[in-house]
Amino acid sequence: MAQAVYIINGPNLNLLGSREPEIYGTTTLADIEAACASKLSSYDLPMSFFQSNDEGELVSIIQTARLEASGVIINAAAYSHTSVAILDALQSLSQPIIEVHLSNIYARESFRHHSHISQVATGVICGLGAQGYEMAIDALAKRIKP
């Protein structure tokens, strides 16, 4: 059986569906998890789905992914713009990394225009809401399954 695709979610994404729906939509993180599981099953790929508000816990999950994942999809949320620790952890991976943002970070506040993660990501998807996760799975599957 193939190694799992790690889908890693950062701070405040546990509030999706109720937090700023005009920006993030009404889809919940549980809805995204279910859609990702369904999409990955069509590729016969297992999933490990995580969310944490804690930067250190996210770093630990990425370090585990280094040994156990076939690829990583990450929405580090606000940590995308601030966390060198998450960047450093991602740099230790040899697997493909797809960065996802629900909103278009380039149409928002200027501090959101830079993501530390983008410099190590295989690809970046932003501004397409929850659909971005499914697009990330398609892109990742093509890189990990011949």
HELIX and SHEET records of a PDB file:
HELIX    1   1 LEU A   13  LEU A   15  5                                   3    
HELIX    2   2 PRO A   21  TYR A   24  1                                   4    
HELIX    3   3 LEU A   29  SER A   42  1                                  14    
HELIX    4   4 GLU A   55  GLU A   68  1                                  14    
HELIX    5   5 ALA A   77  HIS A   81  5                                   5    
HELIX    6   6 VAL A   84  GLN A   91  1                                   8    
HELIX    7   7 ILE A  105  ALA A  107  5                                   3    
HELIX    8   8 SER A  110  HIS A  113  5                                   4    
HELIX    9   9 ILE A  117  GLN A  119  5                                   3    
HELIX   10  10 GLN A  131  ILE A  144  1                                  14    
SHEET    1   A 5 MET A  47  GLN A  51  0                                        
SHEET    2   A 5 ALA A   4  ASN A   9  1                                        
SHEET    3   A 5 ALA A  69  ASN A  75  1                                        
SHEET    4   A 5 ILE A  97  HIS A 101  1                                        
SHEET    5   A 5 GLY A 123  CYS A 126  1                                        
END                                                                             
